[in-house]
Amino acid sequence: MESLTASKASYNRALFADILRIVAVFAVISIHVHTRLFYERGLEGLAWWVSNILFSATKWAVPVFVMLSGAFLLNPQRESVTRKVLPKRILKLLVPLIVWTIICKLIAFFLFQSNEIGSISSGMIAFILKNEALSYHLWFLYMLIGLYFLSPILKAYFKAEPKNIFLFLVLSFISNCALMVFIFLNLERVVYNPFYYFSGFIVYFIASYYFMQLELSRKNRLFLYGLPILGCGISIIMNFVLRERHILKWDIFIDNLSPIIILISLAVFVFFKNINWGNIISIKTQTFIQLVSAYSYGIYLIHTIVLALVRRLPFLRLDDMPNIFIDIPLTILVVFTLSFLLVGAMKRVKFINYIIP
């Protein structure tokens, strides 16, 4: 049987959310480590296939971050989101977004362009306005701010019409399928920016609300887990087929809003939610997990800078990656560890807490 239960226990600070947040950060770093292999290497090489598999298996990371935010903001057991929580949550996104956009662009300029431009002042201004070399990941914050503003409306609607949640979820899923058609046909200029970055990700917000309350039977969970396995296989094959045929949008199957990635993200969320982590992990380890989870936002903000610096280390030939089975996991581990240590150090400085909460 499946039943919707809005118990307070479902929405307490859950260990599964901390663990999932950490795993998602690792997945994001993984994507950015091997993305060059995916888009720049030829199809005949092993490196491209490894990157293709990793992309299909980890592209759920950002959608799951959205789901974790939705599970908090749409929580029916909490007090008014608009009056108390929402302004603080938006500032927690907006201030770091502004500051880290500037920091990322300045560091990118001095790393990649300063020696090539005669006038640093004019060159820096042009570079900061046009280049996204190290700030490419911050699009996530723009999108999340939009969803935060929509959250009071969604919460009020779900409270007034709880029976329509599943219908709303299905309609959101269908609308994203339609969006993928627009993008595939290279018509994304019509709807891409407003729909993709704000309306499109609503499906994950709604899904988090729905699945946090829904208790699936073991049979239905196994069915849900099987769908992404099939979807992963389809996306891996289609990435190859579409790129080999020089289709303009050949990576459409691993887009954040593609039906396959939506199903994979739902399955990952439900899988982690239904494990009784408290019986598996010791109290001492849980404390450390909560610490790392608390640093995850900061790690996300600075990891592109750390990665750019790590790429310059002589013992990590990331551009060549002669041994991808060592170089990729080693780089992910180094970037995560250094980012974690840097965030820990910065959090000790009171003023920096405003830009790396």
C-alpha positions in Angstrom: 0.0 0.0 0.0 1.0 3.6 -0.6 -0.1 6.4 1.6 0.5 10.1 2.0 1.6 10.9 5.6 2.6 14.3 6.7 4.3 13.1 9.9 6.7 15.4 11.6 9.3 12.6 11.7 9.4 12.7 7.9 10.6 16.3 8.0 13.0 16.4 10.9 16.6 17.0 10.0 17.2 13.6 8.4 20.5 11.9 8.2 19.6 10.8 4.7 19.6 14.4 3.5 23.1 15.0 4.9 24.5 11.9 3.3 22.7 12.7 0.0 24.0 16.2 0.0 27.6 15.0 0.4 27.2 12.4 -2.4 25.7 15.0 -4.6 28.6 17.4 -4.1 31.0 14.5 -5.1 28.9 13.9 -8.2 29.0 17.6 -9.2 32.8 17.7 -8.8 33.0 14.5 -10.8 31.0 16.1 -13.7 33.3 19.1 -13.8 36.5 17.0 -13.6 35.7 14.9 -16.7 33.5 17.2 -18.7 36.3 18.1 -21.1 36.6 14.4 -22.0 32.9 14.2 -22.8 32.7 17.3 -25.0 36.2 17.4 -26.5 37.5 13.8 -26.9 36.6 11.7 -29.9 34.2 8.8 -29.8 36.8 6.2 -30.6 38.7 6.8 -27.3 38.1 5.0 -24.0 38.2 8.3 -22.1 35.0 9.5 -23.9 33.2 6.3 -23.0 34.2 6.5 -19.4 33.0 10.2 -19.2 29.8 9.3 -21.0 29.0 6.6 -18.4 29.9 8.9 -15.6 27.8 11.7 -16.9 24.7 9.5 -17.3 25.3 8.1 -13.8 25.8 11.4 -11.9 23.8 14.0 -13.7 21.1 13.7 -11.0 23.3 15.8 -8.6 21.9 19.3 -9.2 18.2 18.0 -9.4 18.7 16.3 -6.1 20.0 19.5 -4.6 16.8 21.1 -5.7 14.8 18.3 -4.2 16.5 18.7 -0.9 15.7 22.4 -0.9 12.1 21.7 -1.8 11.7 19.2 1.0 12.7 21.9 3.5 10.8 24.9 2.0 7.6 23.1 1.2 7.5 21.3 4.6 3.9 21.6 5.8 5.0 21.2 9.4 7.1 24.4 9.4 5.8 27.9 10.1 5.3 30.6 7.5 8.0 30.3 4.9 7.3 33.8 3.5 7.6 35.7 6.8 10.5 33.9 8.6 12.5 31.5 6.5 12.3 32.7 2.9 14.1 36.1 3.2 17.0 34.5 5.1 17.2 31.6 2.5 17.2 34.1 -0.4 19.9 36.2 1.2 21.9 33.0 1.8 21.9 32.5 -2.0 22.0 36.1 -3.2 25.0 37.4 -1.3 27.3 34.5 -2.2 26.1 34.6 -5.8 27.1 38.2 -6.2 30.4 37.9 -4.3 31.5 34.6 -5.8 30.6 35.6 -9.3 33.1 38.5 -8.9 35.8 36.4 -7.2 35.5 33.6 -9.8 35.8 36.0 -12.7 38.7 37.8 -11.2 40.6 34.6 -10.5 39.8 33.3 -13.9 41.2 36.5 -15.5 44.5 36.3 -13.7 44.8 32.5 -14.3 43.9 32.5 -18.0 44.1 36.0 -19.5 46.3 38.5 -17.6 49.5 37.7 -19.6 47.7 38.0 -22.9 46.1 41.4 -22.5 48.1 44.6 -22.7 45.8 46.7 -20.6 44.8 44.8 -17.5 42.1 47.3 -16.5 40.2 47.3 -19.8 40.9 43.6 -20.4 39.7 42.7 -17.0 36.4 44.5 -17.4 35.7 42.9 -20.8 36.6 39.5 -19.4 34.5 39.8 -16.3 31.4 40.9 -18.4 31.7 38.1 -21.0 33.6 35.1 -19.6 32.2 32.4 -17.3 35.4 30.3 -17.0 35.1 29.6 -13.3 31.5 30.9 -12.5 29.7 28.4 -14.8 28.3 26.5 -11.9 26.6 29.6 -10.3 23.6 29.3 -12.7 22.2 26.9 -10.0 21.8 29.8 -7.6 19.9 31.9 -10.1 17.5 29.1 -10.6 17.1 28.3 -6.9 16.3 31.9 -6.1 13.5 31.8 -8.6 12.1 28.6 -7.0 12.4 30.1 -3.6 10.1 33.0 -4.6 7.6 30.5 -6.0 7.7 28.3 -3.0 5.0 30.2 -0.9 2.6 29.9 -3.9 3.3 26.2 -4.3 3.0 25.6 -0.5 -0.3 27.4 -0.3 -1.7 25.5 -3.3 -0.7 22.1 -2.0 -2.2 23.0 1.4 -5.5 24.0 -0.3 -5.5 21.2 -2.9 -3.5 18.3 -1.6 -5.3 15.8 -3.9 -3.9 17.6 -6.9 -0.3 17.2 -6.1 0.2 14.1 -8.2 -1.6 15.7 -11.1 0.6 18.8 -10.8 3.7 16.5 -10.7 2.6 14.7 -13.9 1.9 18.0 -15.7 5.3 19.3 -14.8 6.9 16.2 -16.1 5.0 16.4 -19.4 5.9 20.1 -19.7 9.6 19.3 -19.3 9.3 16.6 -22.0 7.9 19.3 -24.3 10.8 21.6 -23.4 13.2 18.9 -24.4 11.6 18.8 -27.8 12.0 22.5 -28.2 15.7 22.3 -27.2 16.3 19.3 -29.5 14.8 21.2 -32.4 17.1 24.2 -31.6 14.1 26.3 -30.7 15.2 26.8 -27.1 15.4 30.6 -27.6 11.6 30.7 -27.4 11.3 29.2 -24.0 14.8 28.2 -22.7 15.8 30.9 -20.3 12.6 31.7 -18.3 11.1 28.2 -18.5 14.3 26.2 -18.0 15.8 28.1 -15.2 12.7 28.7 -13.2 9.5 26.9 -14.2 11.3 23.8 -15.5 12.9 22.8 -12.1 9.5 23.0 -10.4 9.1 19.3 -11.1 11.9 18.6 -8.6 10.3 20.9 -5.9 7.0 19.1 -6.3 8.6 15.7 -6.3 10.4 16.3 -3.1 7.2 17.4 -1.4 5.3 14.4 -2.8 7.9 11.7 -2.1 8.8 13.0 1.4 5.2 12.2 2.4 4.7 9.1 0.2 5.6 5.7 1.6 6.2 3.4 -1.3 5.8 -0.4 -1.0 9.0 -2.4 -1.5 7.7 -3.7 -4.8 7.0 -0.2 -6.1 10.4 1.0 -4.9 12.2 -1.7 -6.8 10.2 -0.8 -9.9 11.2 2.9 -9.5 14.9 1.8 -9.0 14.8 -0.2 -12.2 13.7 2.7 -14.4 16.9 4.7 -14.0 19.0 1.7 -14.7 17.2 1.4 -18.1 17.3 5.1 -18.6 21.1 5.2 -17.9 21.6 2.6 -20.6 19.5 4.5 -23.1 21.2 7.8 -22.4 24.7 6.3 -22.8 23.8 4.8 -26.2 21.9 7.8 -27.4 24.8 10.2 -26.5 27.0 8.1 -28.8 24.4 7.8 -31.6 23.5 11.5 -31.7 27.0 12.7 -31.5 28.2 10.2 -34.2 25.5 11.6 -36.5 26.5 15.2 -35.6 23.1 16.1 -34.1 23.3 19.7 -32.8 21.8 18.8 -29.4 23.4 15.4 -29.0 23.6 15.5 -25.2 19.8 16.1 -24.8 19.3 12.8 -23.0 21.4 13.9 -20.0 20.0 17.4 -19.7 18.9 18.3 -16.2 15.2 18.3 -17.2 15.2 15.3 -19.5 12.7 12.6 -18.6 15.6 10.2 -18.0 17.4 12.4 -15.5 14.1 13.2 -13.7 13.5 9.5 -13.2 17.1 8.9 -12.1 16.9 11.8 -9.6 13.6 10.6 -8.1 15.0 7.1 -7.7 18.2 8.4 -6.0 16.1 10.5 -3.7 13.7 7.7 -2.7 16.6 5.2 -2.4 18.5 7.3 0.2 15.3 8.3 2.0 14.3 4.7 2.6 17.5 3.5 4.1 17.6 3.5 7.9 21.0 5.2 8.1 20.8 5.6 11.9 21.2 1.8 12.3 24.1 1.6 9.9 26.3 4.6 10.9 27.6 5.3 14.4 26.8 8.5 16.3 30.4 9.7 16.0 30.3 9.3 12.2 26.9 10.9 12.0 28.4 14.0 13.7 31.1 14.2 11.1 28.6 13.7 8.3 26.6 16.6 9.5 29.7 18.7 9.5 30.6 17.8 5.9 27.0 18.4 4.9 27.1 21.8 6.5 30.1 22.6 4.4 28.6 21.3 1.1 27.2 24.6 0.0 30.6 26.3 0.4 32.3 23.4 -1.3 29.9 23.9 -4.3 30.7 27.6 -4.4 34.5 27.3 -4.5 35.2 23.9 -6.1 35.6 25.3 -9.6 38.4 27.6 -8.4 40.1 24.7 -6.6 39.7 22.5 -9.7 41.3 25.1 -11.9 44.3 25.4 -9.5 44.6 21.6 -9.2 44.7 21.3 -13.0 48.0 23.1 -12.8 49.6 20.6 -10.5 52.4 18.8 -12.4 51.5 15.4 -11.2 47.9 15.7 -12.3 47.9 15.9 -16.1 44.2 16.6 -16.4 44.3 17.8 -19.9 45.9 14.5 -21.1 44.6 12.1 -18.4 46.9 9.2 -19.4 45.3 6.9 -16.8 41.7 7.9 -16.4 40.9 5.2 -13.9 43.4 6.8 -11.5 43.4 10.5 -12.6 39.6 11.0 -12.4 38.9 9.6 -8.9 42.2 11.1 -7.6 41.3 14.6 -8.9 37.8 14.4 -7.5 39.2 13.4 -4.1 41.8 16.1 -4.1 39.4 18.8 -5.2 36.8 17.8 -2.6 39.4 17.5 0.3 41.0 20.9 -0.5 37.6 22.6 -0.9 36.4 21.1 2.4 39.6 22.3 4.2 39.3 25.8 2.7 35.6 26.1 3.6 36.5 25.0 7.2 39.2 27.6 7.4 37.0 30.4 5.9 34.2 29.7 8.2 36.4 30.5 11.2 36.5 34.1 9.9 33.3 35.9 11.0 33.1 38.2 8.0 33.5 35.4 5.4 30.5 33.6 6.9 28.3 36.0 4.9 29.7 34.9 1.6 30.2 31.2 2.4 27.4 30.3 4.7 
